[in-house]
Amino acid sequence: MGLFNNNIKINEENPFEYDKLWRKSEIESLTNLFGLVDNQMVLAINSPWGTGKTTFLRIWESFLKSNDELKSKYEVIYFNAWENDDCLDPLVSIMGEMKESIEKVNKTNWDNIKEKGKKLVKKLTPVVIKVATAGLVSPNDVHLDDKVKDSIIDVSGNLFDVDEYVEQKEIRKEFEKELKEYQEKLGKTVIFFIDELDRCRPTFAIETLERIKHLFNLENFIFVLGIDKESLSNSIKVIYGYGTDINGYLARFIDMEYVLNENARKDYVNYLLKKYISEQMNSSIYNNLSYIVPKIVDLFRMSLRDSEKFIITLYLISKTNGNTYTASEIYLVSFLLALNKFYKSLYFKIKNKTINLTQLIKELDEKINIEKWFDENEIGFIVKGRLMRIMCDVDMYNEMLNKSREFENMNIEKQTNKVNTYKLCLNECSNLNSMSIRLDAQNELKEVVKLVDIYSRFERT
């Protein structure tokens, strides 16, 4: 398997075999929810991009299909909205995904649904704008095309074409009748997974929600949406305006929302380290990365996808440089790589020597509580000392050196940890009062930022 192979690996006979995030209990609990809501709802699985929603839905889909008891109760259909958002209308794509299931029940039923669906697609506007949004959108909004503008309800609440409305309503009833007939003959509840809705173009995402709400709001139809609510909110704002009540709007379409559990992040990071690094590098490099990476991932609150990119980049850096890094060098590169990714302006201040370590800690502490991290674990002590060196922060070095001596002279047992902390930092600096040491440190800074700059430009999509 290639380094950048994005294929999701799922064993259809044992869906949870490659489940590295321990999703089984979540999936089983959510499946039990179906019966509790009488098999009719729209459920949103809400989690930021890069946190494993697609894998979660794929495992869930496979679980429903592989379990004999569940197979007899549920007909499962999966639809990747993002891969189909070049389609004129999401109804066409949704029907296309249902074709096989409907045809195996009754070919005539499929022909009828297809015929009614075609008529609806012709009648429906790209974005159906309701009275509730009349105050948020006007026909003069430049981002709306002519067809959408023509569909907006005027101030008096009258449709521009009443006959068109009545005809469309009748076709909807016929379409829903055919769907009910299909489901009753099928004898199962239809579970429809719609993934990556938040990545679609805004009009397609909103149209999909509209179609589900107005055409599939039927008994024994359950829709499970994979969304990043924040991204989807931006799509809604593009269509309906930035003053839109997002939660109120989504509540019209989504009955329940579930946020994915991220407690297994550490296990997943360890899995990635073994997957990409353990067999490729010497044990020393692997051990050092296994020690630093989980702490950096946690410090910078990386998503699962960001964690994977981060680990692959560290693999490339170490591999192309002969696996010769010391532990402290690996720690420094890891920290700067993450800093460049998430707080680029602070990284550039280090690179351009326009900030000292005291200032860096102050600015970064407002974002990720770095001061506590530096002072509460061995890696933090080492990274802090290494930063002190490449930033040539002589003032902090001398302050720490003096405090270390004071504590040693006091010979108080409770100060031992503090002395050891200072020593770990100071050992990374040698003697910053020496001009030659500072010159070496400046050269090290150049080499490190060159390395980080090169590899931070690689982005895995």
CORPEUR-V193103 format. One record per pair of residues at least 24 apart in sequence whose C-alpha atoms are under 7 Angstrom apart, sorted by sequence separation. I is the first residue (numbers start at 1). GAP is how many residues later the second one is. D is the distance in whole Angstrom. If there is no record, write none. Layout:
<<I	GAP	D> <I	GAP	D>>
//
This chain:
<<269	25	6> <125	26	7> <266	28	6> <197	29	7> <198	29	5> <190	30	6> <191	30	6> <192	30	6> <193	30	6> <194	30	6> <195	30	6> <196	30	6> <197	30	6> <198	30	6> <206	30	7> <189	31	5> <190	31	5> <191	31	5> <192	31	5> <193	31	5> <194	31	5> <195	31	5> <196	31	6> <357	31	6> <89	32	7> <189	32	6> <190	32	6> <191	32	6> <192	32	6> <193	32	6> <194	32	6> <27	33	6> <198	33	6> <202	33	4> <198	34	5> <202	34	7> <357	34	7> <356	35	6> <202	36	7> <272	36	7> <276	36	7> <357	36	6> <202	37	7> <356	37	6> <269	38	7> <273	38	7> <277	38	6> <285	38	7> <353	38	7> <394	38	6> <176	39	6> <288	39	6> <292	39	6> <296	39	7> <389	39	7> <394	39	7> <213	40	6> <381	40	6> <385	40	4> <389	40	5> <392	40	7> <350	41	7> <384	41	6> <385	41	6> <388	41	7> <281	42	7> <382	42	6> <386	42	5> <16	43	7> <172	43	7> <381	43	6> <382	43	5> <385	43	5> <386	43	7> <15	44	6> <209	44	6> <381	44	5> <385	44	6> <123	45	6> <382	46	7> <392	46	6> <8	47	7> <15	47	6> <15	48	6> <120	48	7> <10	49	7> <392	49	7> <12	50	6> <120	51	7> <332	51	6> <390	51	5> <331	52	6> <389	52	6> <390	52	6> <13	53	6> <12	54	6> <328	54	6> <332	54	7> <390	54	6> <116	55	6> <390	55	5> <117	58	7> <116	59	6> <113	62	6> <113	65	6> <300	68	7> <109	69	7> <299	69	7> <109	73	7> <127	76	7> <126	77	7> <127	79	7> <102	80	6> <105	80	7> <127	80	6> <105	81	6> <126	81	7> <292	87	7> <351	98	7> <137	103	6> <136	104	6> <137	104	7> <136	105	6> <75	113	6> <81	113	6> <74	114	5> <75	114	6> <76	114	6> <77	114	6> <78	114	6> <79	114	6> <80	114	6> <81	114	6> <82	114	6> <90	114	7> <73	115	5> <74	115	5> <75	115	5> <76	115	5> <77	115	5> <78	115	5> <79	115	5> <80	115	5> <81	115	6> <82	115	6> <85	115	6> <333	115	7> <337	115	6> <73	116	6> <74	116	6> <75	116	6> <76	116	6> <77	116	6> <78	116	6> <79	116	6> <80	116	6> <81	116	5> <85	116	7> <74	117	6> <82	117	6> <90	117	7> <82	118	5> <90	118	6> <81	119	7> <85	119	6> <337	119	7> <91	120	7> <54	141	7> <313	142	6> <39	150	7> <309	151	6> <53	173	6> <40	178	7> <40	179	5> <49	179	6> <39	180	7> <40	180	5> <42	180	6> <43	180	6> <44	180	6> <45	180	6> <46	180	6> <47	180	7> <48	180	5> <39	181	5> <40	181	5> <41	181	5> <42	181	5> <43	181	5> <44	181	5> <45	181	5> <46	181	5> <47	181	5> <39	182	7> <40	182	5> <41	182	6> <42	182	6> <43	182	6> <44	182	6> <45	182	6> <46	182	5> <39	183	6> <44	183	7> <46	183	6> <44	210	7> <43	211	6> <46	211	7> <42	212	5> <43	212	6> <44	212	6> <45	212	6> <46	212	6> <47	212	6> <42	213	5> <43	213	5> <44	213	5> <45	213	5> <46	213	5> <47	213	6> <41	214	6> <42	214	7> <43	214	6> <44	214	6> <45	214	6> <46	214	7> <45	215	7> <22	242	7> <21	243	5> <21	247	6> <20	248	6> <51	252	6> <52	252	7> <50	253	6> <51	253	5> <50	254	6> <51	254	6> <50	255	4> <50	256	7>>
//
